[in-house]
Amino acid sequence: MIEIHDLHYRVGAAPILSDISLSLPEGSLTALIGPNGAGKSTLLRLMARLEPLQSGRITVEGLDLATTPTDAMARTLAIMGQQNSVASRLRVRELVGFGRWPHHQGRPRAADREAVEAAIDAFGLQPFAGRFLDELSGGQVQRAFLAMTFAQDTAWMLLDEPLNNLDVAHARALMARLAQLVQDTGRSVVAVVHEVNYAAAWADHVVAMKHGRIVAQGAAEAVLTEDLLSDLYDTPVEVSRHDGRPLVLHHHSHSRIADLSRGRLPDRARLS
Amino acid sequence: MRFAAGLGLAALLALMLVSLGVGAAEISVRQARSDAWTMLVLMESRLPRTLAVALAGAALAVSGTLIQSLVRNRFVGPDTTGTSESAALGLLAVTILAPASPIWVKMVAASFAAMAGTALFIVVIRRLPRREVMLVPIAGLVLSGVLGSIVTWIAWQADLLQYVGVWMSGEFSGVTAGRYELLWVAGLAAGLAWVGADRFAILSLGDGVATGLGLSTASVMRFGLVVVAVVSALVVTTVGMVPFLGLVVPNIVARVMGDNLRASLPVVAASGAGLLLACDIIGRLLIAPYEMPVSVILGVLGALIFLVLLYRRPAHA
């Protein structure tokens, strides 16, 4: 369990996060959603110990982030930040191999090598395992970093916008894979997700944030409602259902938005 | 892979043998056992020189790799980040303030100055926008230029320009037994870097990745800084600045075998030694029996190699 207690964070005089208290359940895929500037990434970076805590407390599996040595933390918590560019010329297998560093500190054993191959398999990277990162597409690089995070074999994986730079098909495939991993391995994943439908389709648990505060949290079904999402994003949205999960519809037609804002909902059949 | 390593090692040995045989005094290496004078030239001049060149080349190339992974930019080397100029500044300070100091005091002062200069460079570039890859080498060149000018200005005031000239242009003609041994320390420092190879490779993936994997980024950074500073300081004090080597060798090796430093650092070291030996030999042959400083040869050759690398850089430099 990740527990956050009374967290505040500011940059200069501007409050970025206020009054955050949160328990994230184990064994589930948790999505952090909310508009730009809501503080999602900051919250994730604080959980990942990439920013120093200013006040409040975060524990991961009972380990206090402020006092646990970083190398011990690395065996409980793996993180993937936003990769803008990779300056390093590494082969995929070498990169994924670094995911085992917290376990072997430079002396890999047979078990480490097996874990690396398993991670390469899990993310479908076997065909490129011997290739350099700078020869791969953005999506493949993203998967390689995910595989490294996975190879770290921690109870928790924190992912900052893992769907960045991915097209619809790749983003879908990746979310499906993450959901599958959570189900198969019992690990817990927390991901900042920009497109709310990926959260709707795959997340077990959703945390909605706005203006640096938690607006709602709970099971995906409970959080992803029309009222809450319209309010969250300050734009009218409609929630339908697809395959037993919420499906969020954005409106692009100006007249419909006008209708919605006047409280007249157009009929659903025409929209979908 | 093994074949390539063998070939590379053979080439390095061949260059060392050539280096032993080339010089103003015409000697034959084979007669060394029977001829005392030949032995003297070999042991007092040729062998020390060959070892000094190989050690300096290897250490500089390794420290180039380190500074590149510390700042996550391929277009820098210890001679374009203010490191060497800072070492010269430290050396100048000791020469003015305590001219009678033993060599090790000068070394320590030069090392600390080099460390401070490189740390200043890192502080400066951390404030630059991250996407502007080319701002990093430009900032380095500006810093080197400013520090170099300060050194020259102080030296001019103190009438020590001649010293500075020696530090600023590296050459090995003055190397004899007893006057190069500190370079073994530089070689040792570079060897130590290999112990931390994985840490440097991880650090070059970014602070976030390094922290996530449980590394203390600050201590890896300090470790790298110490190695880079000590190597630069030792090389500047014993033979003077050697341009471009720490910049081009890591680039060439990374192009061929990537940045898995555990595997590539020994190759970087051997290539650095080989390139510097080749340049030193060329310098001895071009206007024989006179000599061209190796820094002049490298200034031309290294700049050319660098230009080629710039034109053919991979998409995600």
Interface residues (C-beta under 8 A of the other chain):
Chain A: A48 R49 L50 T70 D71 A72 M73 A74 R75 L77 A78 I79 M80 G81 Q83 N84 S85 V86 A87 S88 R89 L90 R91 E94 L95 F98 G99 W101 P102 G106 F132 L133 D134 T149 Q152
Chain B: S69 R72 N73 R74 R130 R131 D198 A201 I202 S204 L205 G206 D207 G208 V209 T211 G212 L213 G214 L215 S216 A254 R255 G258 D259 N260 P314 A315 H316 A317
